[in-house]
């Protein structure tokens, strides 16, 4: 399967199943487009006619180009057949019931009142609560007990706002460190915070123990303070930006992400990315809001087109910054074309509901944080384990080939079939498709590939 597109002056041909990326001239681009549907002579005659005013396009040139394309096809770098469908699902089957990561909801409460919050201001449509040390300790034991031979385990401290239960976070990290050696495990912790309660203690402990810290900021003050407000309606920007600067500086500018959400209010989100870069933050992520069609924050069809243009603007500006020696990282453009995930991982996806689960303050297990509070997606608990095995098996079947809409999509081996939670919230089915998300994902991949091409020529 091929995908051809033109971006930033490059003619790019992506061979989906081999992963081959080819940057070609216009003549080769046109020939590749016709290669499988027309004979050699038909292609040459068509291109001689199209480029009749160009002295550098001769029959001999076209015949050599045809030979080059034929060689690429025969070597498995172009027109590679899709032979992976029979492998879909086997990676998760081989992994069995091993769990490698937990998202600990240490606080189902929050000190901000963001209107677009998928977690209903941290309550997840339930009661406000915080996780006790005993529940968190049992969650860590559960992870160790169900991790099989895996050595590296991941734990995300999540909310709501986890800093509202900070002492328990610290105590759980200390407990995990105390059992690592005997259990032959290595814990990697991540903290996601809105920043309101960051102080010197948080900075010191997070920089010592957290492999990554995710900091929530939506960009420009007027954009951030439009929706990220406290219960009195006051914006959070002036409080959190100085705290974020201090934390990031103490981390040496590494192992963090400024993570924002853009909505109908700012489809021109690149201005927010650039604003954060101007503040000195270089590890950046901006996510499109996922909301109900009647939600005023939800992106409209017109917004989607603006956003796609913005992704191109961002990619070009990032290349400029790189040339000037002032690079920034954008999470969705982090694409390794040479040493990326193996084909099994690219087919099977993120491991939601199988090797990755979320734990509520009461110890209930859910497939991921976006399903928490929806009782029909409760998998079990940290004492009895996964009791809803049928649900787990349903998630195990999520892969790049599980959705009929994905069968002929060139991007399926990059998204692995997409986000099960987004599919569910858009269609009511974890194997459904969130179409606006697909559009934006494909544009991001096009931009990321273009950047790798441009970087190879720098």
C-alpha angles and dihedrals in degrees: 000000000000133000118194125188142152122229135160092352095310126118102212128192116189119195098204102199098044094037089231116157118197126188106199142169122260095264094053090044091056093044093051089051091057099033100100097039105045138046122255092255093047090052094048093048091048093051094044087056094046094048098035091129094056118089092197094063108078133158089256091053091050093048090052090048090051090052091051092051091047090053091050090050093049092048092053098251098110132037090008111179119241105249099156104089094090088054093054111117096011093102092059091042091054090048089058115188096333115140119202104172142033132192105213112207095207092168129033089186135073140198092218128069103210108177096212094052110137088203094060094247090317097305094098088219090300138079126316111255144151127220117252121227090246093056092046091048091052090049091055091047089049090053092050092046093051100039096088113196094341111125101188115065128183128213124183119199104215143163157108083308113333094197087070085071097035100142091056090050090054092046092050092051090050091050092049091050090050093058100037098093098045092043092046090232136129117212121211113194131202127189124202114195142165088218100232094120099037112134137156092282092053091047094049095046096041092049090050100043111018116086088197136012123202114205121196116225126141096205127246116048094244091050097043093046093048092075109001098078138138124245090274090056095252118144120246101215100094092048100046106036096068089046092050091049091052093048095047093047090051089051090054091247092290141109099025139097131211099216119194137173123222123205142174086294093065116022082150086073094152087079087061092047090050090046091055090047090052088053087059100260112133104171103075142171131175119186127196113242116251110212145143116287092249094049109112090221094057117109114251126218088261090051091053091059091049091049092052089054089048091055089057091048090051094049093050093047092049089055089051091051091048092053089050091053093248103104126176127197122230113195096221093052094056098113124155108200094182108036104021129130119316118257092258091058092044090055099042102045134205103339096243111174093006116054094005126052141163124235122209124215087264095052099257117149123228131175092251141331093278092063097047112124095024099110096202088063095054107125098189134275141284093260102049095025124216107350097163093071093161090062092048090050089051090056090045087061093058109109143127092285100043096088120066090212089063098052096095098027116121092210099055095102089054098048097030089223097315136266114328091207094052090046091051096047091047099043109010091248128092086219092052125107130246097210100195088051090052092052093051094043092054092050091050091051091049090052094046093051091047089053092053089051092049092046091053088060098046 
